[in-house]
Amino acid sequence: MAAAVNIAFDAPDNLVGPTPSRERPIDLVHLAAQTKGDKAVEIEILQMFARQARGCLTAISAGRNKVEVKAAANRLRNAAMAVGALRVAGAADLIETKGANADALASVAAAVLEAEHFILKLAR
């Protein structure tokens, strides 16, 4: 009897399955929680993020020294986490922790471009 009770209250096996919101360039569930579901605010925030991400990307690639690059990567990571752009945040974190090599710059640029395209599709 005790085994049946334990099984009834155990977490399901598929609890850590894929979630569609986290597979997108922007986690819309996270963004909706941040904006309390206001679609106009979501679009405005995403457009501001796109502009800020482009500026940070420019600062990272033009980085005159490691301090400026690290600061721009930190700004990009924080902005990405705020809107749920998890791929951008991960790529920026790599630059922040390991430095701006060619591979890291390419991954950040690709993630920002992917997020920008996603934002443009949403804003239509």
CORWOFEN-V981794 format. One record per backbone hydrogen bond with DSSP energy under -0.5 kcal/mol. CO is the residue of the C=O (numbers start at 0). NH is the residue of the N-H. If there is no record, write none. Layout:
CO;NH
CO;NH
This chain:
0;4
1;5
2;6
3;7
4;8
5;9
6;9
11;14
13;16
17;19
18;21
18;22
19;22
19;23
25;27
26;30
27;31
28;32
29;33
30;34
31;35
31;36
34;37
36;38
37;41
38;42
39;43
40;44
41;45
42;46
43;47
44;48
45;49
46;50
47;51
48;52
49;53
50;54
51;55
52;56
53;57
54;58
55;59
56;60
57;61
59;62
64;68
65;69
66;70
67;71
68;72
69;73
70;74
71;75
72;76
73;77
74;78
75;79
76;80
77;81
78;82
79;83
79;84
83;26
83;85
84;88
85;89
86;90
87;91
88;92
89;93
90;94
91;95
92;96
93;97
94;98
98;100
100;104
101;105
102;106
103;107
104;108
105;109
106;110
107;111
108;112
109;113
110;114
111;115
112;116
113;117
114;118
115;119
116;120
117;121
118;122
119;123
120;123
